[in-house]
Amino acid sequence: MFENLSDKLERAFKVLKGEGKITEINVAETLKEVRKALLDADVNFKVAKQFTDTVKEKAFGQNVMTSVSPGQLMVKIAHDELVQLMGGDKVDVNINENPSIILMSGLQGSGKTTLSGKLASFWKSKRQKLPLLVACDVYRPAAIDQLKVLGEQIGVPVYSEEGNKNPVEIAKNGIAFAKQFHHNLVIIDTAGRLAIDEEMMNEIEAIKKAINPHEILFVVDAMTGQDAVNTAKAFNDRLNFDGVVLTKLDGDTRGGAALSIKSVVNKPIKFVGTGEKLDALDIFYPSRMADRILGMGDIVSLVEKAQEQFDEVEAAKLQKKIAKNQFGFDDFLSQIQQIKKMGNMKDLLGMIPGVGKAVRDIDISNDSFKHIEAIIHSMTKEERSNPAIINGSRRQRIANGSGTSIQDVNKLIKQFDEMRKMMKIFSNKDQAAKMMRNMPGMRR
C-alpha cells in the first residue's frame, strides 16, 4: 500500500538527507515536491497545501537548517504532521453497551457486507463478544445469502426476515432478537446504491432514528481516492457517522483517501481492510501508517500479529525440545503454520524497517511454503522426529513422494540442521553471549 506515495516522498526528502547544503531554497523545493507527491496520490488540494505549509512553518520554527541532522529533522516533522493529518491517536469503536448496536453505511460495492462479517469475526475472536449480524439489505440480489455464508464461516448467527421488505422493522426486530438470546453486539448491514440518492439516504436515516445506534460506521473503498472523500462528506452531512472503515487498502498504492478523509469530514478512520480473507482487518493507527508511508516499516504491528499466534504453553515445550536437541520436522511444520496464520508474507516483510522497498518488486507468494510442507509430509513419523536417520535412499523416497527433487530434500535438511544448531545456541544464554562476543566487531 502507498508504494507510489512512499517512493515520491523518499525522493523529495533525499536532497535534505546529506546530499546537499540545507538552505531555505531547497527546503522550499523539497516541500514543493512533497505537495506534488500528495496531489499525485489524489490527496485533497486544500489538505496537501495545508500540510506542506504547516511542515514549512514548523521546520523554520525549529531552525531545521542549523540542525545537526536537518534531513532527519525534516522527515520527523513530516512524520508528525502525517500522524495528525490521519487523526493523531487511534479511536476505538463504542462497544461498551449491552447490546452495543453498530449501523453500517456506504455505497454498493464498497465491501460493506463483507466488512460486517470481518468486524463480527474480529470482536468475537479478539474481544470475546457474542455478535449477531442483522441483514437489512432487502434490495441487492443474494445480499442476505452472502451475509449468511459469512456468518456460517465465522460461527456468528444472522438474523433475517424472508419476505419482509421493510429494513426499519427488520433492524428493530433483530435488536429484540439479540436481547432475547443474549447477544451483546449487533451489527446491522444496510443496503447500498451505486450512487448517492435521496431514497437511500432517507431509508438509512429512518433506520438510525428507529434504533438509535451506539456507533455508525461509514465503509468506503480506499482505491476510489477523492471520490471516497466526497462520498464520506455526503454521508456525514446526513448521518453524522462516528467513524470510517477503509476497505481494499492493500490495493491502494496512492493513499489519497486515507490522508484526506479526517481533514475533510473530521471523523476518524477506525479500521482498514487489508485483503479478502475474513481476518484481513486491522485497527487503524495513524502513527503506524505514517511510519509505513515514510518507509520506516511497522514493527509494532508485526510483533502484535506474532503475539496473536503465540501460545505460551507450546512455546515452553518447544524451548525444552530445543535445549535437548529434540526439535524435529513436526515442530518445524507447526512453526510454519503459525507464520502463515499471521497474514500475507509480503505484507509481513513490508513491516520490517528497510525491507519493504527491497521486496516490493519480488513475487512472494503464500504458496512459498508448499514444497517444504510437501517434503515434510512425505517423511515417516520416525523421520520427522529423528532427522538423523534420513539416509540417501530415504531422501530419494521423500523426493518421489513429495513431487520434488532430491536436491530440494537435501537443501531443506541442510537448512533445518543449521537452524536447529543456531536455535540450540540461542537457547543457552552463556553460549549465545560467547558467540556474540566472538563475532567480528563485537570484541573489545
HELIX and SHEET records of a PDB file:
HELIX    1   1 GLU A    3  LYS A   14  1                                  12    
HELIX    2   2 GLU A   24  ASP A   40  1                                  17    
HELIX    3   3 PHE A   45  GLY A   61  1                                  17    
HELIX    4   4 VAL A   64  THR A   66  5                                   3    
HELIX    5   5 PRO A   70  LEU A   85  1                                  16    
HELIX    6   6 LYS A  112  LYS A  126  1                                  15    
HELIX    7   7 ALA A  143  ILE A  154  1                                  12    
HELIX    8   8 PRO A  167  GLN A  180  1                                  14    
HELIX    9   9 GLU A  198  ILE A  211  1                                  14    
HELIX   10  10 ALA A  222  THR A  224  5                                   3    
HELIX   11  11 GLN A  226  LEU A  239  1                                  14    
HELIX   12  12 LEU A  249  GLY A  251  5                                   3    
HELIX   13  13 GLY A  256  VAL A  265  1                                  10    
HELIX   14  14 PRO A  286  ILE A  293  1                                   8    
HELIX   15  15 ILE A  299  GLU A  308  1                                  10    
HELIX   16  16 GLU A  312  ALA A  323  1                                  12    
HELIX   17  17 PHE A  329  LYS A  341  1                                  13    
HELIX   18  18 MET A  345  GLY A  350  1                                   6    
HELIX   19  19 ASN A  366  PHE A  369  5                                   4    
HELIX   20  20 LYS A  370  HIS A  377  1                                   8    
HELIX   21  21 LYS A  381  SER A  385  1                                   5    
HELIX   22  22 PRO A  387  ILE A  389  5                                   3    
HELIX   23  23 GLY A  392  SER A  402  1                                  11    
HELIX   24  24 ILE A  406  SER A  427  1                                  22    
HELIX   25  25 LYS A  429  ASN A  438  1                                  10    
SHEET    1   A 8 VAL A 158  TYR A 159  0                                        
SHEET    2   A 8 PRO A 131  ALA A 135  1                                        
SHEET    3   A 8 LEU A 185  ASP A 189  1                                        
SHEET    4   A 8 SER A 100  GLY A 106  1                                        
SHEET    5   A 8 GLU A 215  ASP A 221  1                                        
SHEET    6   A 8 GLY A 243  THR A 247  1                                        
SHEET    7   A 8 ILE A 269  GLY A 273  1                                        
SHEET    8   A 8 LEU A 281  ILE A 283 -1                                        
END                                                                             
